[in-house]
Amino acid sequence: MAAKEGKAETGDKKSKNGADGPKKETRLGLEVSKSTNFSDWYSQVLTKGEMIEYYDVSGCYILRPWAFAIWEEMQRFLDKEIKKTGVKNCYFPMFVSQSALEKEKAHIEDFAPEVAWVTHSGQSKMAEPIAIRPTSETIMYPAYAKWIKSHRDLPIKLNQWNNVVRWEFKHPQPFIRNREFLWQEGHSAFATKAEAEEEVLKILDIYARVYEDLLAIPVVKGRKTEKEKFAGGDYTTTVEAFVPDSGRGIQGATSHHLGQNFSKMFDITFEDAKTLEKSYVYQNSWGLSTRPIGAMVMIHGDEKGLVLPPRVADAQVVIVPCGINAKMTDEQKKSLFDGCSTIETTLQESSIRVECDLRDNYSPGWKFNHWELKGVPLRIDVGPRDLAKEEVVAVRRDTGEKVTLPLSNLADKIKGLLDEIHASLLSKAKEKLESHKKLVDSWEEFTNALDEKNIMLAPFCGAEACEDIIKKESAQEEVAGAKGPSMGAKSLCIPFEQPAGITGKMCIHPKCGQLAKFYTLFGRSY
């Protein structure tokens, strides 16, 4: 989707107020179309919608308040839900020694190309390089080994809200593929495998609710293939979303069962209550990052800009005074502004996040476009005649529909409209997901569906070598509308909800010759 890394950096310069690139555009609206230039549309909608600002380190971005507020809403919800399961928050250092990081070989091999190292202090070379965490298993588990001695110390369920650095060489893209990003990472230890596996799915269900209940994004829950699972773990579960305009899947969040792999490596043991013998704990790790914000923008945004789901929007409602003209006296103008402020207070008292735009240096029309670009779910237009009739006009961002509402019980009616907007966004996204999810049984169907921007449920043998071949041979040199070679299909997940009739079916790749074990969701992905 993005250009090569060098071009991405040039794009960063164009978006800044620096002498290295063209002058910054000041036009309010978007200058590219989502349907014809999705990549540039995404960049523009983030910057003009005041979500991010580009930074002079490629792959790192400034999260402006409009975006960070969405992260805070996600954080509040998730923090509350995981604490219901007994999880407690903590914080571990961001630095990890080379010896600790390399202790778990399979784990570090997967992250090695992305690890950023601190090698100097001032002008002095450090005796041992220190890594900046790509994830915290090797940072946290030595402490777990100290803290856990008896079955009475279990379970231990810790989570931290932090940042991580993964200096990967793929094309950076705001929210989707950052070199530094915010997330939460949970790390649990249990006496039994059954307890650990129960938590894996419980956390995955919470992640699905973040997407569906907050962001109005439908997801497919499933298990990663052996090739795509978390390095060093037994298995990985995932929620996968879909971006119809690019035809790509997007990994939403993952919950991993680590088995006893890390506990054996870091000697995390406890005295079993029944056998009185030393036993290794069973562990999980699970995480959700700021990536869902990018998925939200891609899925709900339109040709006019952002479309924010009400439950995460920093401002759910914006109030705009209208009907102001040259004949209006100062007293009439003050009366109108006071009326708008009274409505604002009423909505605030009902816990509705509302902003009243009383700026007098912009016209109502400019304000309409401004808040439309920023994706505020509901706009309330208030004019002198409206106040005289004790009513207002509400305008939905998702549909443009206008509704006249009486001032009596306005807050309840607004809440109802916001719920309708959420339901409508989720329903629309579900329809697109289902229409682009194709059940295929032949390689021809598979490749045709892929090039029509679909994701495919296909019978699959599960072998890593076969998955490599599928990805290689489904890649196309030229695809209509693409700017270059299109990547092949990779496995997104093995959905928990399986289509019927897998018995006797052969693997989707004709050269495989093996019976399929399950239907697997394949597609291009971020």
Solvent accessible surface area in square Angstrom, and as a share of the most:
residue,aa,sasa,rsa
1,M,56,0.25
2,A,29,0.22
3,A,46,0.36
4,K,150,0.64
5,E,42,0.19
6,G,50,0.49
7,K,137,0.58
8,A,19,0.15
9,E,72,0.32
10,T,69,0.40
11,G,31,0.30
12,D,13,0.07
13,K,86,0.37
14,K,112,0.48
15,S,27,0.18
16,K,48,0.20
17,N,126,0.65
18,G,40,0.38
19,A,111,0.86
20,D,116,0.60
21,G,22,0.21
22,P,81,0.51
23,K,192,0.81
24,K,99,0.42
25,E,105,0.47
26,T,127,0.74
27,R,161,0.59
28,L,48,0.24
29,G,39,0.38
30,L,31,0.15
31,E,65,0.29
32,V,41,0.23
33,S,33,0.21
34,K,15,0.06
35,S,87,0.56
36,T,115,0.67
37,N,36,0.19
38,F,22,0.09
39,S,31,0.20
40,D,62,0.32
41,W,0,0.00
42,Y,3,0.01
43,S,34,0.22
44,Q,40,0.18
45,V,0,0.00
46,L,0,0.00
47,T,34,0.20
48,K,40,0.17
49,G,0,0.00
50,E,56,0.25
51,M,0,0.00
52,I,0,0.00
53,E,44,0.20
54,Y,18,0.07
55,Y,100,0.38
56,D,108,0.56
57,V,59,0.34
58,S,13,0.09
59,G,0,0.00
60,C,19,0.11
61,Y,30,0.11
62,I,81,0.41
63,L,43,0.22
64,R,83,0.30
65,P,107,0.67
66,W,16,0.06
67,A,0,0.00
68,F,74,0.31
69,A,11,0.09
70,I,0,0.00
71,W,7,0.03
72,E,64,0.29
73,E,27,0.12
74,M,1,0.01
75,Q,51,0.23
76,R,139,0.51
77,F,39,0.16
78,L,1,0.01
79,D,25,0.13
80,K,131,0.55
81,E,15,0.07
82,I,0,0.00
83,K,99,0.42
84,K,135,0.57
85,T,28,0.16
86,G,45,0.43
87,V,4,0.02
88,K,142,0.60
89,N,63,0.32
90,C,40,0.24
91,Y,134,0.51
92,F,20,0.08
93,P,84,0.53
94,M,54,0.24
95,F,104,0.43
96,V,8,0.05
97,S,37,0.24
98,Q,56,0.25
99,S,78,0.50
100,A,22,0.17
101,L,2,0.01
102,E,64,0.29
103,K,95,0.40
104,E,14,0.06
105,K,123,0.52
106,A,55,0.42
107,H,1,0.01
108,I,16,0.08
109,E,125,0.56
110,D,85,0.44
111,F,12,0.05
112,A,52,0.40
113,P,87,0.55
114,E,37,0.17
115,V,14,0.08
116,A,20,0.16
117,W,90,0.32
118,V,46,0.27
119,T,58,0.34
120,H,96,0.43
121,S,74,0.48
122,G,69,0.67
123,Q,180,0.80
124,S,71,0.46
125,K,157,0.67
126,M,59,0.26
127,A,118,0.92
128,E,67,0.30
129,P,41,0.26
130,I,38,0.19
131,A,0,0.00
132,I,32,0.16
133,R,1,0.00
134,P,1,0.00
135,T,6,0.03
136,S,0,0.00
137,E,2,0.01
138,T,2,0.01
139,I,22,0.11
140,M,0,0.00
141,Y,0,0.00
142,P,50,0.32
143,A,19,0.14
144,Y,0,0.00
145,A,22,0.17
146,K,151,0.64
147,W,126,0.44
148,I,2,0.01
149,K,132,0.56
150,S,24,0.16
151,H,61,0.27
152,R,190,0.69
153,D,61,0.32
154,L,22,0.11
155,P,67,0.42
156,I,25,0.13
157,K,42,0.18
158,L,24,0.12
159,N,0,0.00
160,Q,0,0.00
161,W,49,0.17
162,N,12,0.06
163,N,34,0.17
164,V,1,0.01
165,V,14,0.08
166,R,48,0.18
167,W,87,0.30
168,E,23,0.10
169,F,154,0.64
170,K,124,0.53
171,H,75,0.33
172,P,9,0.06
173,Q,16,0.07
174,P,9,0.05
175,F,8,0.03
176,I,6,0.03
177,R,45,0.16
178,N,12,0.06
179,R,18,0.06
180,E,69,0.31
181,F,33,0.14
182,L,53,0.26
183,W,27,0.10
184,Q,0,0.00
185,E,4,0.02
186,G,0,0.00
187,H,1,0.01
188,S,0,0.00
189,A,0,0.00
190,F,7,0.03
191,A,31,0.24
192,T,63,0.36
193,K,93,0.39
194,A,74,0.57
195,E,70,0.32
196,A,0,0.00
197,E,55,0.25
198,E,108,0.49
199,E,8,0.03
200,V,1,0.00
201,L,87,0.43
202,K,88,0.37
203,I,0,0.00
204,L,1,0.01
205,D,66,0.34
206,I,10,0.05
207,Y,0,0.00
208,A,9,0.07
209,R,96,0.35
210,V,0,0.00
211,Y,1,0.00
212,E,49,0.22
213,D,52,0.27
214,L,17,0.09
215,L,0,0.00
216,A,0,0.00
217,I,0,0.00
218,P,9,0.06
219,V,19,0.11
220,V,17,0.10
221,K,72,0.31
222,G,0,0.00
223,R,100,0.36
224,K,14,0.06
225,T,3,0.02
226,E,86,0.38
227,K,76,0.32
228,E,48,0.21
229,K,55,0.23
230,F,25,0.10
231,A,18,0.14
232,G,15,0.14
233,G,5,0.05
234,D,56,0.29
235,Y,28,0.11
236,T,2,0.01
237,T,3,0.01
238,T,0,0.00
239,V,0,0.00
240,E,4,0.02
241,A,3,0.02
242,F,9,0.04
243,V,0,0.00
244,P,14,0.09
245,D,42,0.22
246,S,24,0.15
247,G,3,0.03
248,R,36,0.13
249,G,0,0.00
250,I,1,0.00
251,Q,70,0.31
252,G,5,0.05
253,A,6,0.04
254,T,15,0.08
255,S,0,0.00
256,H,20,0.09
257,H,0,0.00
258,L,0,0.00
259,G,1,0.01
260,Q,45,0.20
261,N,58,0.30
262,F,0,0.00
263,S,0,0.00
264,K,118,0.50
265,M,70,0.31
266,F,10,0.04
267,D,80,0.41
268,I,0,0.00
269,T,19,0.11
270,F,6,0.02
271,E,87,0.39
272,D,34,0.18
273,A,57,0.44
274,K,189,0.80
275,T,83,0.48
276,L,124,0.62
277,E,114,0.51
278,K,134,0.57
279,S,31,0.20
280,Y,66,0.25
281,V,0,0.00
282,Y,52,0.20
283,Q,0,0.00
284,N,0,0.00
285,S,3,0.02
286,W,4,0.02
287,G,9,0.09
288,L,2,0.01
289,S,19,0.12
290,T,3,0.02
291,R,38,0.14
292,P,0,0.00
293,I,0,0.00
294,G,0,0.00
295,A,0,0.00
296,M,1,0.00
297,V,3,0.02
298,M,0,0.00
299,I,19,0.09
300,H,16,0.07
301,G,5,0.05
302,D,45,0.24
303,E,83,0.37
304,K,123,0.52
305,G,0,0.00
306,L,1,0.00
307,V,9,0.05
308,L,1,0.01
309,P,0,0.00
310,P,2,0.01
311,R,90,0.33
312,V,0,0.00
313,A,0,0.00
314,D,57,0.29
315,A,4,0.03
316,Q,20,0.09
317,V,0,0.00
318,V,0,0.00
319,I,0,0.00
320,V,0,0.00
321,P,1,0.01
322,C,24,0.14
323,G,47,0.45
324,I,64,0.32
325,N,90,0.46
326,A,111,0.86
327,K,187,0.79
328,M,32,0.14
329,T,74,0.43
330,D,125,0.65
331,E,142,0.64
332,Q,100,0.45
333,K,60,0.25
334,K,131,0.55
335,S,66,0.43
336,L,3,0.01
337,F,33,0.14
338,D,67,0.35
339,G,14,0.13
340,C,0,0.00
341,S,40,0.26
342,T,87,0.51
343,I,9,0.04
344,E,36,0.16
345,T,67,0.39
346,T,59,0.34
347,L,0,0.00
348,Q,92,0.41
349,E,138,0.62
350,S,33,0.21
351,S,97,0.63
352,I,7,0.03
353,R,70,0.26
354,V,18,0.11
355,E,73,0.33
356,C,21,0.13
357,D,5,0.03
358,L,60,0.30
359,R,91,0.33
360,D,108,0.56
361,N,110,0.56
362,Y,77,0.29
363,S,64,0.41
364,P,38,0.24
365,G,37,0.36
366,W,75,0.26
367,K,5,0.02
368,F,54,0.22
369,N,82,0.42
370,H,20,0.09
371,W,14,0.05
372,E,47,0.21
373,L,5,0.03
374,K,10,0.04
375,G,0,0.00
376,V,5,0.03
377,P,2,0.01
378,L,0,0.00
379,R,34,0.12
380,I,0,0.00
381,D,17,0.09
382,V,0,0.00
383,G,8,0.07
384,P,56,0.35
385,R,201,0.73
386,D,28,0.15
387,L,41,0.20
388,A,88,0.68
389,K,139,0.59
390,E,115,0.52
391,E,43,0.19
392,V,0,0.00
393,V,38,0.22
394,A,1,0.01
395,V,14,0.08
396,R,19,0.07
397,R,23,0.08
398,D,34,0.18
399,T,81,0.47
400,G,43,0.42
401,E,88,0.39
402,K,139,0.59
403,V,43,0.24
404,T,78,0.45
405,L,14,0.07
406,P,58,0.36
407,L,52,0.26
408,S,73,0.47
409,N,104,0.53
410,L,5,0.02
411,A,11,0.08
412,D,95,0.49
413,K,73,0.31
414,I,0,0.00
415,K,88,0.37
416,G,32,0.31
417,L,17,0.09
418,L,12,0.06
419,D,78,0.41
420,E,93,0.42
421,I,1,0.01
422,H,9,0.04
423,A,58,0.45
424,S,43,0.27
425,L,10,0.05
426,L,30,0.15
427,S,53,0.34
428,K,117,0.50
429,A,9,0.07
430,K,89,0.38
431,E,117,0.52
432,K,75,0.32
433,L,9,0.05
434,E,101,0.45
435,S,65,0.42
436,H,44,0.20
437,K,50,0.21
438,K,81,0.34
439,L,100,0.50
440,V,6,0.04
441,D,76,0.39
442,S,46,0.30
443,W,51,0.18
444,E,123,0.55
445,E,84,0.38
446,F,0,0.00
447,T,20,0.12
448,N,74,0.38
449,A,9,0.07
450,L,2,0.01
451,D,48,0.25
452,E,114,0.51
453,K,97,0.41
454,N,8,0.04
455,I,3,0.01
456,M,0,0.00
457,L,21,0.10
458,A,0,0.00
459,P,2,0.01
460,F,0,0.00
461,C,9,0.05
462,G,17,0.17
463,A,47,0.37
464,E,91,0.41
465,A,70,0.54
466,C,12,0.07
467,E,3,0.01
468,D,68,0.35
469,I,73,0.37
470,I,0,0.00
471,K,86,0.36
472,K,161,0.68
473,E,71,0.32
474,S,0,0.00
475,A,47,0.36
476,Q,56,0.25
477,E,130,0.58
478,E,145,0.65
479,V,30,0.17
480,A,104,0.81
481,G,87,0.84
482,A,45,0.35
483,K,178,0.75
484,G,26,0.25
485,P,104,0.66
486,S,19,0.12
487,M,73,0.32
488,G,3,0.03
489,A,0,0.00
490,K,49,0.21
491,S,1,0.00
492,L,4,0.02
493,C,0,0.00
494,I,25,0.12
495,P,9,0.05
496,F,94,0.39
497,E,160,0.72
498,Q,73,0.32
499,P,32,0.20
500,A,99,0.77
501,G,50,0.48
502,I,41,0.21
503,T,132,0.77
504,G,57,0.55
505,K,61,0.26
506,M,96,0.43
507,C,8,0.05
508,I,6,0.03
509,H,3,0.01
510,P,94,0.59
511,K,151,0.64
512,C,31,0.19
513,G,52,0.50
514,Q,108,0.48
515,L,109,0.54
516,A,14,0.11
517,K,143,0.60
518,F,49,0.21
519,Y,2,0.01
520,T,0,0.00
521,L,2,0.01
522,F,0,0.00
523,G,0,0.00
524,R,25,0.09
525,S,11,0.07
526,Y,22,0.08
